[in-house]
Amino acid sequence: MLDDLAVILFRPKYPENIGSAARACLNMGVSRLIIVAPYNLDMDKARPLATAHARHILDSARVVETLAEAVEGFTSVYGTTARTGGWRKGIMSPTTLAGVVDERLRSGGRVAILFGPEDTGLTNDETSVCSGLMTIPTSREGTSLNLAQAVVVVLYECFKRALDAPFTPNGPPTERATTVQEQEALFENLRESLLAIDFLKGDNPDYWMLPVRRFFAKINLRRNEFNLLMGVCRQIQWFVTKYGPDRK
């Protein structure tokens, strides 16, 4: 799905961030990681953050010395930036970038997303190799993202866009609607329970049950909800039988 998408980490400072970025790649279906001139490629520190599941991405990562080596062979490279002033115009959001990346990949392109050093980001010269730039909107109080956080945000948008069908999480098990007979059984149990705790008065209780009926008429009561309410009624009636209606 994202076989021809790669993540390039340019001069990352901390091995822990490299490991976390590898894990983000695994989470979002990207297997290609390129590391350019890292300050400290300490695998003993990086591997625990990658976890055992993403260790193969970290161990197979390509390590090169120059940005030119890293981008060789790609048809499009998109850079990330937190700075949006000056000549950096037409900067995309992660969602917009994901659409562009998806289009390039589906047309047979090989795409890389370039992330700069944690402290300085990409310089203007370094972004000159990019086909476009992207920024992640953040609160004004905190514009700086951890490197791995930025990787997972961008790849998440790419992953969503690459899906052939929108992701829909599984909801709770579907329960059938209650029948009229079940509803009447519930109303009878509610009536007896409310009488037992003196919520309903003995004179004309059916009249005072009308608001209860109207309330349930607004609800598409499901069988599991019916079972829950019937259980509550049984517990009320057991308690009143055992201890009497006047117990406080």
Secondary structure, DSSP 8 states (H G I E B T S, - for coil): --TTEEEEEES---HHHHHHHHHHHHHTT--EEEEES-S---HHHHHHHHHHHHHHHHHT-EEESSHHHHHTT-SEEEEE-S---TT--S-B-HHHHHHHHHHHHHTT--EEEEE--TTT---HHHHTT-SEEE-----TT-----HHHHHHHHHHHHHHHH-SS------S----B--HHHHHHHHHHHHHHHHHTTSS-SSSHHHHTHHHHHHHHTS--BHHHHHHHHHHHHHHHHHHHHH-TT--
